Amino acid sequence: MTVPERLISAATELFAAKGFDRVAVQEVVDRAGVTKGAMYHYFGSKDDLLHEIYGSVLRMQTERLEKIAAGDGSVVERLHAAAADVIVTSIDNFDQAKVYFRSADHLAEDKRLAMRLDRRRYHERFRALVEEGQAAGVFRADVPADVTVHYYFGAVHHLATWYSPEGALSAQDVGRHYADLLVGSLRP
């Protein structure tokens, strides 16, 4: 594992366990087995670590969404796959997602705004699938696509409050159930 990867991993574990504001940089570098100088070589601050923790997940999810949205299959199949994928990848990267949603308000304003813009781009691409289905007549059009997307992602962002990897449902189970609920709610 590279030094930046070790720092991200250590910061993720510590921020998830203790909270961003309760972790000192020294704890992160001790856990990663590096010096503060090494950390500051790659990250300008603890804030930069927080930004990268979620940023890496969001970039990966965005790449996956682009492939799904541009792929073969009906819009119903592609939206279902995209809806399930965001759940599975959020659960597979559960600590990173929890850290971000619990600590995003600690980011400096410029980083918080940049992250919101990246997340908005993701949501807009997801919304485009809903709109495609509405235009094709396979999804109901009486509910605005924006409302649908906000509703769905409100539920996605709530995962950190109830989901347990040790529970009865796998990431794939939860992803399938969420996607089924979304697609089912959009049928005319």
VENGI-V120307 format. One record per backbone hydrogen bond with DSSP energy under -0.5 kcal/mol. NH is the residue of the N-H (numbers start at 1). CO is the residue of the C=O. If there is no record, write none. Layout:
# VENGI-V120307
nh=(NH & NH)
co=(CO & CO)
This chain:
# VENGI-V120307
nh=(6 & 7 & 8 & 9 & 10 & 11 & 12 & 13 & 14 & 15 & 16 & 17 & 18 & 19 & 19 & 22 & 23 & 27 & 28 & 29 & 30 & 31 & 32 & 33 & 34 & 39 & 40 & 41 & 42 & 42 & 43 & 49 & 50 & 51 & 52 & 53 & 54 & 55 & 56 & 57 & 58 & 59 & 60 & 61 & 62 & 63 & 64 & 65 & 66 & 67 & 68 & 69 & 70 & 71 & 71 & 78 & 79 & 80 & 81 & 82 & 83 & 84 & 85 & 86 & 87 & 88 & 89 & 90 & 91 & 92 & 93 & 94 & 97 & 98 & 99 & 100 & 101 & 102 & 103 & 104 & 106 & 107 & 112 & 113 & 114 & 115 & 116 & 117 & 118 & 119 & 120 & 121 & 122 & 123 & 124 & 125 & 126 & 127 & 128 & 129 & 129 & 130 & 131 & 132 & 133 & 134 & 135 & 136 & 137 & 138 & 139 & 140 & 144 & 148 & 149 & 150 & 151 & 152 & 153 & 154 & 155 & 156 & 157 & 158 & 159 & 161 & 162 & 162 & 163 & 167 & 174 & 175 & 176 & 177 & 178 & 179 & 180 & 181 & 182 & 183 & 184 & 185 & 186 & 186 & 187 & 187)
co=(2 & 3 & 4 & 5 & 6 & 7 & 8 & 9 & 10 & 11 & 12 & 13 & 14 & 14 & 15 & 19 & 20 & 24 & 24 & 25 & 26 & 27 & 28 & 29 & 29 & 35 & 36 & 37 & 38 & 39 & 39 & 45 & 46 & 47 & 48 & 49 & 50 & 51 & 52 & 53 & 54 & 55 & 56 & 57 & 58 & 59 & 60 & 61 & 62 & 63 & 64 & 65 & 66 & 67 & 68 & 74 & 75 & 76 & 77 & 78 & 79 & 80 & 81 & 82 & 83 & 84 & 85 & 86 & 87 & 88 & 89 & 91 & 93 & 94 & 95 & 96 & 97 & 98 & 99 & 100 & 103 & 104 & 108 & 109 & 110 & 111 & 112 & 113 & 114 & 115 & 116 & 117 & 118 & 119 & 120 & 121 & 122 & 123 & 124 & 125 & 126 & 126 & 127 & 128 & 129 & 130 & 131 & 132 & 134 & 133 & 133 & 186 & 142 & 144 & 145 & 146 & 147 & 148 & 149 & 150 & 151 & 152 & 153 & 154 & 156 & 158 & 158 & 159 & 159 & 164 & 170 & 171 & 172 & 173 & 174 & 175 & 176 & 177 & 178 & 179 & 180 & 181 & 182 & 183 & 183 & 184)
